[in-house]
Amino acid sequence: MNLTPDQIIIFEVWGLPINATLVFTWVVMALLVAASMVITRNLRPDVPPNRWRTMLEVIVQGIQAQIEEIADGPSRHLLYFAGTLFLFVAVSNLLLVVPGFEPPTSSLSTTTALAICVLIAVPMFGVSSRGLGGYLKTYLEPTFIMLPFNIISEFSRGISLAIRLYGNIMSGAVIAAILLTVAPFFFPVVMDVLGLLTGMIQAYIFAILATVYIAGATAPSPQSSTEKDIQQ
């Protein structure tokens, strides 16, 4: 039994092994791109929406509504990033029901890459919103003594994101494999249903946490808010 799709070598290119994590990541990305192109190919005001376009609009509006509840201010810049994270993780986990598919989110390399994307996005959004000086000041809040602790906290967020997502997805796959050997007819169906539910929950949590971290970096500091209130 393979604990991670990194151990499954699909083919080699010039002697470089291509494992299942890479292949199935490409599959998920191709499905998302193809689906978006097909659904939005007739995206015009004079064309009535079909069921697929309606479903996509419901998903996008639902993601935007969740972001607006967390972020203080315009949420469009967060919609593209957090929405992409949610859709990638959700589709990766939903395809678990396909025989032979190994979700790339059950690989620590994938979850680490997603967490690194969040770690890079947080300062980028923070600098874009507050400016370089304003963002760097957040590491000195409430006092300069907190600088090393704030830096450690920043990196620990990424580690926790990667390990949380990897641990939940991999543990579900391992439990399903064990139960498959015990009762191959009944338990797989139950585990698939639970796996789908867990996968959607993990996609939601991952996207929400990323949104919380970015919203915290882009929100105005309490000191600047107080100064604005005094000026008014």
ChimeraX commands (.cxc) that place a marker at each C-alpha (Angstrom):
marker #1 position 0.00,0.00,0.00 radius 0.5
marker #1 position 1.34,3.40,-1.03 radius 0.5
marker #1 position 0.92,6.07,1.63 radius 0.5
marker #1 position 1.43,8.89,-0.85 radius 0.5
marker #1 position 1.09,9.25,-4.65 radius 0.5
marker #1 position 4.71,10.44,-4.68 radius 0.5
marker #1 position 5.70,6.77,-4.50 radius 0.5
marker #1 position 3.79,5.87,-7.67 radius 0.5
marker #1 position 5.88,6.43,-10.81 radius 0.5
marker #1 position 3.67,6.79,-13.89 radius 0.5
marker #1 position 6.34,7.30,-16.56 radius 0.5
marker #1 position 9.74,8.84,-17.14 radius 0.5
marker #1 position 10.83,11.77,-19.30 radius 0.5
marker #1 position 14.53,11.71,-20.23 radius 0.5
marker #1 position 15.23,9.63,-17.16 radius 0.5
marker #1 position 13.23,11.97,-14.89 radius 0.5
marker #1 position 10.51,10.04,-13.03 radius 0.5
marker #1 position 7.03,11.57,-13.18 radius 0.5
marker #1 position 4.99,10.42,-10.22 radius 0.5
marker #1 position 1.24,10.24,-9.70 radius 0.5
marker #1 position 1.19,13.51,-7.75 radius 0.5
marker #1 position 2.33,15.48,-10.80 radius 0.5
marker #1 position 0.12,13.60,-13.25 radius 0.5
marker #1 position -3.07,13.91,-11.23 radius 0.5
marker #1 position -2.30,17.56,-10.44 radius 0.5
marker #1 position -2.15,18.18,-14.20 radius 0.5
marker #1 position -5.41,16.25,-14.58 radius 0.5
marker #1 position -7.19,18.44,-12.01 radius 0.5
marker #1 position -5.85,21.64,-13.57 radius 0.5
marker #1 position -6.85,20.49,-17.05 radius 0.5
marker #1 position -10.36,19.65,-15.87 radius 0.5
marker #1 position -10.79,23.04,-14.19 radius 0.5
marker #1 position -9.52,24.95,-17.23 radius 0.5
marker #1 position -11.58,22.90,-19.68 radius 0.5
marker #1 position -14.73,23.20,-17.57 radius 0.5
marker #1 position -14.35,26.97,-17.21 radius 0.5
marker #1 position -13.77,27.39,-20.95 radius 0.5
marker #1 position -16.78,25.27,-21.89 radius 0.5
marker #1 position -19.14,26.86,-19.36 radius 0.5
marker #1 position -18.15,30.45,-20.18 radius 0.5
marker #1 position -17.78,30.15,-23.95 radius 0.5
marker #1 position -21.13,31.93,-24.52 radius 0.5
marker #1 position -20.84,34.37,-21.64 radius 0.5
marker #1 position -22.84,37.25,-23.09 radius 0.5
marker #1 position -25.74,39.32,-21.71 radius 0.5
marker #1 position -28.03,38.26,-24.57 radius 0.5
marker #1 position -27.46,34.53,-23.97 radius 0.5
marker #1 position -29.59,33.04,-21.15 radius 0.5
marker #1 position -27.56,31.04,-18.63 radius 0.5
marker #1 position -27.74,27.27,-18.77 radius 0.5
marker #1 position -27.65,24.96,-15.77 radius 0.5
marker #1 position -23.86,24.69,-15.76 radius 0.5
marker #1 position -23.35,28.44,-15.90 radius 0.5
marker #1 position -25.94,28.87,-13.15 radius 0.5
marker #1 position -24.12,26.31,-11.00 radius 0.5
marker #1 position -20.81,28.08,-11.58 radius 0.5
marker #1 position -22.32,31.45,-10.69 radius 0.5
marker #1 position -23.77,29.98,-7.48 radius 0.5
marker #1 position -20.34,28.62,-6.52 radius 0.5
marker #1 position -18.58,31.90,-7.26 radius 0.5
marker #1 position -21.18,33.97,-5.43 radius 0.5
marker #1 position -21.04,31.60,-2.47 radius 0.5
marker #1 position -17.25,31.93,-2.27 radius 0.5
marker #1 position -17.49,35.71,-2.57 radius 0.5
marker #1 position -20.12,35.86,0.18 radius 0.5
marker #1 position -17.87,33.90,2.53 radius 0.5
marker #1 position -14.92,36.18,1.75 radius 0.5
marker #1 position -16.97,39.34,2.32 radius 0.5
marker #1 position -17.91,38.08,5.78 radius 0.5
marker #1 position -14.22,37.81,6.67 radius 0.5
marker #1 position -12.48,40.58,4.75 radius 0.5
marker #1 position -13.00,44.22,5.65 radius 0.5
marker #1 position -13.21,46.01,2.32 radius 0.5
marker #1 position -13.18,44.99,-1.36 radius 0.5
marker #1 position -13.07,41.22,-1.75 radius 0.5
marker #1 position -12.57,40.84,-5.49 radius 0.5
marker #1 position -8.79,40.57,-5.14 radius 0.5
marker #1 position -9.27,37.72,-2.66 radius 0.5
marker #1 position -11.92,35.95,-4.73 radius 0.5
marker #1 position -9.51,34.88,-7.46 radius 0.5
marker #1 position -6.89,33.51,-5.10 radius 0.5
marker #1 position -9.03,31.90,-2.40 radius 0.5
marker #1 position -11.58,30.68,-4.95 radius 0.5
marker #1 position -8.87,28.96,-6.97 radius 0.5
marker #1 position -7.50,27.29,-3.86 radius 0.5
marker #1 position -10.95,26.05,-2.89 radius 0.5
marker #1 position -11.80,24.70,-6.35 radius 0.5
marker #1 position -8.45,22.94,-6.76 radius 0.5
marker #1 position -8.59,21.22,-3.37 radius 0.5
marker #1 position -12.30,20.42,-3.69 radius 0.5
marker #1 position -12.02,18.89,-7.17 radius 0.5
marker #1 position -8.91,16.94,-6.16 radius 0.5
marker #1 position -10.79,15.43,-3.23 radius 0.5
marker #1 position -14.03,14.83,-5.14 radius 0.5
marker #1 position -12.20,12.82,-7.80 radius 0.5
marker #1 position -11.24,10.35,-5.09 radius 0.5
marker #1 position -14.32,8.33,-6.08 radius 0.5
marker #1 position -12.82,7.72,-9.54 radius 0.5
marker #1 position -11.12,4.30,-9.58 radius 0.5
marker #1 position -7.36,4.62,-9.83 radius 0.5
marker #1 position -7.29,8.34,-9.04 radius 0.5
marker #1 position -4.90,9.42,-6.31 radius 0.5
marker #1 position -5.75,12.89,-4.99 radius 0.5
marker #1 position -2.66,15.12,-5.19 radius 0.5
marker #1 position -3.72,16.67,-1.87 radius 0.5
marker #1 position -2.75,13.39,-0.18 radius 0.5
marker #1 position 0.87,14.26,-0.99 radius 0.5
marker #1 position 2.80,16.46,1.41 radius 0.5
marker #1 position 4.59,18.08,-1.52 radius 0.5
marker #1 position 1.28,19.38,-2.92 radius 0.5
marker #1 position -0.05,20.66,0.38 radius 0.5
marker #1 position 3.31,22.29,1.10 radius 0.5
marker #1 position 3.24,23.99,-2.30 radius 0.5
marker #1 position -0.26,25.31,-1.60 radius 0.5
marker #1 position 0.83,26.55,1.82 radius 0.5
marker #1 position 3.85,28.31,0.26 radius 0.5
marker #1 position 1.47,30.03,-2.16 radius 0.5
marker #1 position -0.46,31.34,0.85 radius 0.5
marker #1 position 2.75,32.45,2.59 radius 0.5
marker #1 position 3.77,34.39,-0.52 radius 0.5
marker #1 position 0.29,35.81,-1.08 radius 0.5
marker #1 position -0.04,37.21,2.45 radius 0.5
marker #1 position 2.84,39.75,2.19 radius 0.5
marker #1 position 1.99,40.50,-1.45 radius 0.5
marker #1 position -1.59,41.43,-0.58 radius 0.5
marker #1 position -0.40,43.20,2.56 radius 0.5
marker #1 position 2.13,45.37,0.71 radius 0.5
marker #1 position -0.41,46.08,-2.03 radius 0.5
marker #1 position -2.97,47.24,0.53 radius 0.5
marker #1 position -0.83,48.98,3.17 radius 0.5
marker #1 position 2.39,49.76,1.34 radius 0.5
marker #1 position 5.76,48.26,2.19 radius 0.5
marker #1 position 6.32,50.35,5.30 radius 0.5
marker #1 position 2.80,49.84,6.60 radius 0.5
marker #1 position 3.00,46.07,6.16 radius 0.5
marker #1 position 6.40,45.76,7.82 radius 0.5
marker #1 position 5.08,47.70,10.81 radius 0.5
marker #1 position 2.63,44.86,11.47 radius 0.5
marker #1 position 5.56,42.72,12.59 radius 0.5
marker #1 position 6.30,45.30,15.30 radius 0.5
marker #1 position 2.78,45.31,16.72 radius 0.5
marker #1 position 1.93,45.75,19.51 radius 0.5
marker #1 position 5.62,46.38,20.40 radius 0.5
marker #1 position 8.97,45.76,18.69 radius 0.5
marker #1 position 9.61,42.94,21.18 radius 0.5
marker #1 position 7.05,40.86,19.28 radius 0.5
marker #1 position 9.09,40.92,16.03 radius 0.5
marker #1 position 10.62,37.41,16.33 radius 0.5
marker #1 position 7.33,35.94,17.56 radius 0.5
marker #1 position 5.40,37.50,14.67 radius 0.5
marker #1 position 7.90,36.08,12.18 radius 0.5
marker #1 position 7.66,32.63,13.75 radius 0.5
marker #1 position 3.87,32.89,13.71 radius 0.5
marker #1 position 3.94,33.74,10.00 radius 0.5
marker #1 position 5.85,30.59,9.08 radius 0.5
marker #1 position 3.98,28.36,11.52 radius 0.5
marker #1 position 0.77,29.23,9.68 radius 0.5
marker #1 position 2.10,27.71,6.49 radius 0.5
marker #1 position 3.35,24.59,8.26 radius 0.5
marker #1 position -0.01,24.08,9.96 radius 0.5
marker #1 position -1.89,24.56,6.68 radius 0.5
marker #1 position 0.23,21.97,4.87 radius 0.5
marker #1 position 0.19,19.35,7.62 radius 0.5
marker #1 position -3.52,19.76,8.38 radius 0.5
marker #1 position -4.61,19.24,4.78 radius 0.5
marker #1 position -2.15,16.43,4.14 radius 0.5
marker #1 position -2.94,14.60,7.36 radius 0.5
marker #1 position -6.70,14.61,6.89 radius 0.5
marker #1 position -6.65,13.50,3.26 radius 0.5
marker #1 position -3.95,10.86,3.71 radius 0.5
marker #1 position -5.54,9.41,6.84 radius 0.5
marker #1 position -8.84,9.02,5.02 radius 0.5
marker #1 position -7.14,7.19,2.15 radius 0.5
marker #1 position -5.28,4.88,4.54 radius 0.5
marker #1 position -8.43,4.03,6.52 radius 0.5
marker #1 position -10.33,3.33,3.30 radius 0.5
marker #1 position -7.56,0.99,2.11 radius 0.5
marker #1 position -7.58,-0.91,5.42 radius 0.5
marker #1 position -11.36,-1.31,5.44 radius 0.5
marker #1 position -11.24,-2.39,1.80 radius 0.5
marker #1 position -9.20,-5.43,2.81 radius 0.5
marker #1 position -11.57,-6.23,5.71 radius 0.5
marker #1 position -14.93,-5.81,3.98 radius 0.5
marker #1 position -14.45,-5.05,0.26 radius 0.5
marker #1 position -18.16,-4.68,-0.57 radius 0.5
marker #1 position -19.72,-2.49,2.11 radius 0.5
marker #1 position -17.11,-0.22,3.69 radius 0.5
marker #1 position -15.74,1.31,0.45 radius 0.5
marker #1 position -19.11,2.90,-0.28 radius 0.5
marker #1 position -19.36,4.36,3.20 radius 0.5
marker #1 position -15.76,5.57,3.12 radius 0.5
marker #1 position -16.25,7.18,-0.28 radius 0.5
marker #1 position -19.18,9.17,1.05 radius 0.5
marker #1 position -17.25,10.19,4.16 radius 0.5
marker #1 position -14.21,10.95,2.01 radius 0.5
marker #1 position -16.23,13.30,-0.18 radius 0.5
marker #1 position -17.64,15.07,2.86 radius 0.5
marker #1 position -14.23,15.37,4.51 radius 0.5
marker #1 position -12.66,16.55,1.28 radius 0.5
marker #1 position -15.16,19.36,0.84 radius 0.5
marker #1 position -14.75,20.41,4.48 radius 0.5
marker #1 position -10.96,20.47,4.14 radius 0.5
marker #1 position -11.20,22.53,0.93 radius 0.5
marker #1 position -13.46,24.99,2.71 radius 0.5
marker #1 position -11.23,25.23,5.79 radius 0.5
marker #1 position -8.07,25.67,3.73 radius 0.5
marker #1 position -9.58,28.48,1.64 radius 0.5
marker #1 position -11.11,30.17,4.69 radius 0.5
marker #1 position -7.83,30.11,6.62 radius 0.5
marker #1 position -5.98,31.54,3.63 radius 0.5
marker #1 position -8.60,34.30,3.44 radius 0.5
marker #1 position -8.28,35.02,7.16 radius 0.5
marker #1 position -4.50,35.33,6.93 radius 0.5
marker #1 position -4.67,37.64,3.90 radius 0.5
marker #1 position -7.49,39.70,5.41 radius 0.5
marker #1 position -5.42,40.16,8.54 radius 0.5
marker #1 position -2.48,41.39,6.48 radius 0.5
marker #1 position -4.59,43.83,4.46 radius 0.5
marker #1 position -6.79,45.17,7.28 radius 0.5
marker #1 position -5.89,48.60,8.63 radius 0.5
marker #1 position -4.06,48.56,11.93 radius 0.5
marker #1 position -5.94,49.66,15.07 radius 0.5
marker #1 position -3.59,52.63,15.44 radius 0.5
marker #1 position -4.31,53.96,11.94 radius 0.5
marker #1 position -8.03,53.43,12.42 radius 0.5
marker #1 position -7.91,55.42,15.66 radius 0.5
marker #1 position -6.02,58.24,13.99 radius 0.5
marker #1 position -8.63,58.40,11.22 radius 0.5
marker #1 position -11.45,58.55,13.78 radius 0.5
marker #1 position -9.70,61.42,15.63 radius 0.5
marker #1 position -9.23,63.32,12.38 radius 0.5
marker #1 position -12.91,62.92,11.55 radius 0.5
marker link #1:1,2 radius 0.2
marker link #1:2,3 radius 0.2
marker link #1:3,4 radius 0.2
marker link #1:4,5 radius 0.2
marker link #1:5,6 radius 0.2
marker link #1:6,7 radius 0.2
marker link #1:7,8 radius 0.2
marker link #1:8,9 radius 0.2
marker link #1:9,10 radius 0.2
marker link #1:10,11 radius 0.2
marker link #1:11,12 radius 0.2
marker link #1:12,13 radius 0.2
marker link #1:13,14 radius 0.2
marker link #1:14,15 radius 0.2
marker link #1:15,16 radius 0.2
marker link #1:16,17 radius 0.2
marker link #1:17,18 radius 0.2
marker link #1:18,19 radius 0.2
marker link #1:19,20 radius 0.2
marker link #1:20,21 radius 0.2
marker link #1:21,22 radius 0.2
marker link #1:22,23 radius 0.2
marker link #1:23,24 radius 0.2
marker link #1:24,25 radius 0.2
marker link #1:25,26 radius 0.2
marker link #1:26,27 radius 0.2
marker link #1:27,28 radius 0.2
marker link #1:28,29 radius 0.2
marker link #1:29,30 radius 0.2
marker link #1:30,31 radius 0.2
marker link #1:31,32 radius 0.2
marker link #1:32,33 radius 0.2
marker link #1:33,34 radius 0.2
marker link #1:34,35 radius 0.2
marker link #1:35,36 radius 0.2
marker link #1:36,37 radius 0.2
marker link #1:37,38 radius 0.2
marker link #1:38,39 radius 0.2
marker link #1:39,40 radius 0.2
marker link #1:40,41 radius 0.2
marker link #1:41,42 radius 0.2
marker link #1:42,43 radius 0.2
marker link #1:43,44 radius 0.2
marker link #1:44,45 radius 0.2
marker link #1:45,46 radius 0.2
marker link #1:46,47 radius 0.2
marker link #1:47,48 radius 0.2
marker link #1:48,49 radius 0.2
marker link #1:49,50 radius 0.2
marker link #1:50,51 radius 0.2
marker link #1:51,52 radius 0.2
marker link #1:52,53 radius 0.2
marker link #1:53,54 radius 0.2
marker link #1:54,55 radius 0.2
marker link #1:55,56 radius 0.2
marker link #1:56,57 radius 0.2
marker link #1:57,58 radius 0.2
marker link #1:58,59 radius 0.2
marker link #1:59,60 radius 0.2
marker link #1:60,61 radius 0.2
marker link #1:61,62 radius 0.2
marker link #1:62,63 radius 0.2
marker link #1:63,64 radius 0.2
marker link #1:64,65 radius 0.2
marker link #1:65,66 radius 0.2
marker link #1:66,67 radius 0.2
marker link #1:67,68 radius 0.2
marker link #1:68,69 radius 0.2
marker link #1:69,70 radius 0.2
marker link #1:70,71 radius 0.2
marker link #1:71,72 radius 0.2
marker link #1:72,73 radius 0.2
marker link #1:73,74 radius 0.2
marker link #1:74,75 radius 0.2
marker link #1:75,76 radius 0.2
marker link #1:76,77 radius 0.2
marker link #1:77,78 radius 0.2
marker link #1:78,79 radius 0.2
marker link #1:79,80 radius 0.2
marker link #1:80,81 radius 0.2
marker link #1:81,82 radius 0.2
marker link #1:82,83 radius 0.2
marker link #1:83,84 radius 0.2
marker link #1:84,85 radius 0.2
marker link #1:85,86 radius 0.2
marker link #1:86,87 radius 0.2
marker link #1:87,88 radius 0.2
marker link #1:88,89 radius 0.2
marker link #1:89,90 radius 0.2
marker link #1:90,91 radius 0.2
marker link #1:91,92 radius 0.2
marker link #1:92,93 radius 0.2
marker link #1:93,94 radius 0.2
marker link #1:94,95 radius 0.2
marker link #1:95,96 radius 0.2
marker link #1:96,97 radius 0.2
marker link #1:97,98 radius 0.2
marker link #1:98,99 radius 0.2
marker link #1:99,100 radius 0.2
marker link #1:100,101 radius 0.2
marker link #1:101,102 radius 0.2
marker link #1:102,103 radius 0.2
marker link #1:103,104 radius 0.2
marker link #1:104,105 radius 0.2
marker link #1:105,106 radius 0.2
marker link #1:106,107 radius 0.2
marker link #1:107,108 radius 0.2
marker link #1:108,109 radius 0.2
marker link #1:109,110 radius 0.2
marker link #1:110,111 radius 0.2
marker link #1:111,112 radius 0.2
marker link #1:112,113 radius 0.2
marker link #1:113,114 radius 0.2
marker link #1:114,115 radius 0.2
marker link #1:115,116 radius 0.2
marker link #1:116,117 radius 0.2
marker link #1:117,118 radius 0.2
marker link #1:118,119 radius 0.2
marker link #1:119,120 radius 0.2
marker link #1:120,121 radius 0.2
marker link #1:121,122 radius 0.2
marker link #1:122,123 radius 0.2
marker link #1:123,124 radius 0.2
marker link #1:124,125 radius 0.2
marker link #1:125,126 radius 0.2
marker link #1:126,127 radius 0.2
marker link #1:127,128 radius 0.2
marker link #1:128,129 radius 0.2
marker link #1:129,130 radius 0.2
marker link #1:130,131 radius 0.2
marker link #1:131,132 radius 0.2
marker link #1:132,133 radius 0.2
marker link #1:133,134 radius 0.2
marker link #1:134,135 radius 0.2
marker link #1:135,136 radius 0.2
marker link #1:136,137 radius 0.2
marker link #1:137,138 radius 0.2
marker link #1:138,139 radius 0.2
marker link #1:139,140 radius 0.2
marker link #1:140,141 radius 0.2
marker link #1:141,142 radius 0.2
marker link #1:142,143 radius 0.2
marker link #1:143,144 radius 0.2
marker link #1:144,145 radius 0.2
marker link #1:145,146 radius 0.2
marker link #1:146,147 radius 0.2
marker link #1:147,148 radius 0.2
marker link #1:148,149 radius 0.2
marker link #1:149,150 radius 0.2
marker link #1:150,151 radius 0.2
marker link #1:151,152 radius 0.2
marker link #1:152,153 radius 0.2
marker link #1:153,154 radius 0.2
marker link #1:154,155 radius 0.2
marker link #1:155,156 radius 0.2
marker link #1:156,157 radius 0.2
marker link #1:157,158 radius 0.2
marker link #1:158,159 radius 0.2
marker link #1:159,160 radius 0.2
marker link #1:160,161 radius 0.2
marker link #1:161,162 radius 0.2
marker link #1:162,163 radius 0.2
marker link #1:163,164 radius 0.2
marker link #1:164,165 radius 0.2
marker link #1:165,166 radius 0.2
marker link #1:166,167 radius 0.2
marker link #1:167,168 radius 0.2
marker link #1:168,169 radius 0.2
marker link #1:169,170 radius 0.2
marker link #1:170,171 radius 0.2
marker link #1:171,172 radius 0.2
marker link #1:172,173 radius 0.2
marker link #1:173,174 radius 0.2
marker link #1:174,175 radius 0.2
marker link #1:175,176 radius 0.2
marker link #1:176,177 radius 0.2
marker link #1:177,178 radius 0.2
marker link #1:178,179 radius 0.2
marker link #1:179,180 radius 0.2
marker link #1:180,181 radius 0.2
marker link #1:181,182 radius 0.2
marker link #1:182,183 radius 0.2
marker link #1:183,184 radius 0.2
marker link #1:184,185 radius 0.2
marker link #1:185,186 radius 0.2
marker link #1:186,187 radius 0.2
marker link #1:187,188 radius 0.2
marker link #1:188,189 radius 0.2
marker link #1:189,190 radius 0.2
marker link #1:190,191 radius 0.2
marker link #1:191,192 radius 0.2
marker link #1:192,193 radius 0.2
marker link #1:193,194 radius 0.2
marker link #1:194,195 radius 0.2
marker link #1:195,196 radius 0.2
marker link #1:196,197 radius 0.2
marker link #1:197,198 radius 0.2
marker link #1:198,199 radius 0.2
marker link #1:199,200 radius 0.2
marker link #1:200,201 radius 0.2
marker link #1:201,202 radius 0.2
marker link #1:202,203 radius 0.2
marker link #1:203,204 radius 0.2
marker link #1:204,205 radius 0.2
marker link #1:205,206 radius 0.2
marker link #1:206,207 radius 0.2
marker link #1:207,208 radius 0.2
marker link #1:208,209 radius 0.2
marker link #1:209,210 radius 0.2
marker link #1:210,211 radius 0.2
marker link #1:211,212 radius 0.2
marker link #1:212,213 radius 0.2
marker link #1:213,214 radius 0.2
marker link #1:214,215 radius 0.2
marker link #1:215,216 radius 0.2
marker link #1:216,217 radius 0.2
marker link #1:217,218 radius 0.2
marker link #1:218,219 radius 0.2
marker link #1:219,220 radius 0.2
marker link #1:220,221 radius 0.2
marker link #1:221,222 radius 0.2
marker link #1:222,223 radius 0.2
marker link #1:223,224 radius 0.2
marker link #1:224,225 radius 0.2
marker link #1:225,226 radius 0.2
marker link #1:226,227 radius 0.2
marker link #1:227,228 radius 0.2
marker link #1:228,229 radius 0.2
marker link #1:229,230 radius 0.2
marker link #1:230,231 radius 0.2
marker link #1:231,232 radius 0.2
view
